[in-house]
Amino acid sequence: MKEKVIRRDEGHPLNCLGDHQLIKLTGKDTNGQFTTIYLDNPPNTLVPFHVHENEDEVYKVIEGEVEFSVGDKTSLLKSGDVIFLPRNIPHTWKVVGTSNAKVHLDIFPAGLENMFEELGKLPVGPPNLLQVAAICGRYNVKFV
C-alpha cells in the first residue's frame, strides 16, 4: 500500500439509483481497510431502510442537511455533524431542506463500492426492485 492524493474533483463518479457519488478511495487503494465516497445530492434524495451485515459507516455532513433514522431514532445533521452507523443496525437517510447536501462517507471495511458499481450500471428509470435486492443481497445488504 502507498500514499495516494485525490484532488477535489477527482474520483470515479456514479449515479447509484439517484444517489450521486464520487468514489475517492476503494479497497484496492486501502488494502481492503475502508472506502471513501463523497455524496452530492439534491433535496428529497433518500436511501430506504436497510442493514449492512459486514460494514460500519461514518457520515460527515459538509454542506446542507440530512435526516438520518437509525432504528427508531431520527437525527437531523447539518454542516460539520458526524454520525457513526454500526453494522447490523437498520438505518436510512434523506436530504432535507432546500439545497444539495454534500457528505463525506467512509465505509469500514471496503467492498461496498463494488455493490455501488453494480447498481450504477442498472438502466435509468424506476429500478427493478427484485434486481436491486439481488445485487445488494450478494453484499449482505438487506432492505427492511
Long-range contacts (C-beta under 8 A, 24 or more apart in sequence): 1-29, 1-30, 1-31, 4-29, 11-38, 14-116, 14-117, 14-120, 15-120, 16-116, 16-119, 16-120, 17-119, 17-120, 17-122, 17-127, 17-132, 18-45, 19-45, 19-47, 20-45, 21-116, 21-120, 23-113, 23-116, 26-110, 26-113, 27-109, 27-110, 27-111, 27-113, 30-110, 32-109, 32-110, 32-111, 33-108, 33-109, 33-110, 34-106, 34-107, 34-108, 34-109, 34-110, 35-106, 35-107, 35-110, 35-111, 35-112, 35-113, 36-104, 36-105, 36-106, 36-107, 37-105, 37-107, 37-113, 37-116, 38-102, 38-103, 38-104, 38-105, 39-101, 39-102, 39-103, 39-104, 39-105, 40-100, 40-101, 40-102, 40-103, 41-95, 41-100, 41-101, 41-103, 42-95, 42-100, 43-95, 43-96, 43-97, 43-98, 43-99, 43-100, 43-101, 44-94, 44-95, 45-94, 45-95, 45-101, 46-92, 46-93, 46-94, 46-95, 47-92, 47-93, 47-94, 48-92, 48-143, 49-90, 49-91, 49-92, 49-143, 49-144, 50-90, 50-91, 50-92, 50-136, 50-141, 50-142, 50-143, 50-144, 51-87, 51-88, 51-89, 51-90, 51-91, 51-141, 51-142, 51-144, 52-87, 52-88, 52-112, 52-140, 52-141, 53-87, 53-88, 53-140, 53-141, 53-142, 54-87, 54-109, 54-111, 54-139, 54-140, 55-87, 55-107, 55-108, 55-109, 55-111, 55-112, 56-84, 56-85, 56-86, 56-87, 56-107, 56-108, 57-84, 57-85, 57-105, 57-106, 57-107, 57-108, 58-82, 58-83, 58-84, 58-85, 58-105, 58-106, 58-108, 59-83, 59-85, 59-93, 59-103, 59-104, 59-105, 60-103, 60-104, 60-105, 61-101, 61-102, 61-103, 62-102, 62-103, 62-104, 63-99, 63-100, 63-101, 63-102, 64-95, 64-97, 64-99, 64-100, 64-101, 64-102, 64-103, 65-95, 65-96, 65-97, 65-101, 66-93, 66-94, 66-95, 66-96, 66-101, 66-103, 67-93, 67-94, 67-96, 68-92, 68-93, 69-93, 90-144, 111-139, 112-139, 112-141, 114-139, 115-139, 115-141
